[in-house]
Amino acid sequence: MTIPTDPQTGEFRRSANHFDARITADGRDGWPVEAGRYRLVVSRACPWASRGLIVRRLLGLESALSVAVADPIQDDKSWRFTLDPDGRDPVLGIKYLAEAYHVADPHYLGGISVPAIVDIPSGRLVTNDYPRITLDFSTEWTSLHRSGAPDLYPERSRDEIDDVNAGVFADVNAAVYQAGFATKQAAYEDAYHRLFVMLDVLSERLERQRYLVGDTITEADIRLFTTLVRFDPVYHGHFKCNRNKLTEMPVLWAYARDLFQTPGFGDTVDFDHIKRHYYAVHEQVNPTRIVPLGPELSGWTTPHHREQLGGRPFGDGTPPGPPPEDERIGDTDGATS
């Protein structure tokens, strides 16, 4: 895997999302919301893709939007479907996600990323715009939401959610990668310091309230959770974000456990895929490709006591039911690695 960094500064440069068409209720980009038409392609290792898995579960979109899970170990053609029989996705009929990218643009030479939504009839990639995908699930796919689906992006709170998301993206979601992929000391230290300053700010905020915005789970909590759940297994050691482990930050550790134990969060987490992807794929960071056995994960199911702060996880809605049988992860209780 080639990691794009600035040769002068040593800073990691994330590629832009090249395919940004939107799937909307009115189909204004040519892609109307339709049950069964699209396939969400994810890696359970990827924090950006995991956002889509969580929102899909919470909103009850499983029957309307099928999911393809890529092998956590990429090869030189990137995300592949080697977890499926014959190494092909059984719905799209392709071996590599790149094939859907090239149906959309035969001349595309950029990176292949997840999450991605593919139009099943044409085999064409529609979007890999991960920040927009989950917001559109909440605001454009409403006709297909389950009864009791929570409002993850309430209109009255959108400005505050957007503001929190912007800070979390720059100084948490992206900062862990900027620290881990830096090739110069100054670039690493800048990302490291920004990360822990923001984690301290978030700890202070969450000491007084159960969730980041208001008294219910929102898009902001989902975006923070997918980084926190990977912190000790990957970012603390592999990416050198080692001032503290998550388990050594009491407020954030309790907050993360609260979400992990909420239906739709922990049941989408695959610690095995997470560790194997980061340690085996990032050869510039981990040349031996040895995957660590730790950390101990049983703490994820211990009491968090966050309910003492009040709050209503699903607002006026209800928890999602159990995941579909074919999407259940072998061990979702966090007790083993």
Beta strands, then each sheet from edge to edge (+ up, - down):
strand 1: 38-42
strand 2: 66-69
strand 3: 116-119
strand 4: 124-127
sheet 1: 2+ 1+ 3- 4+
end
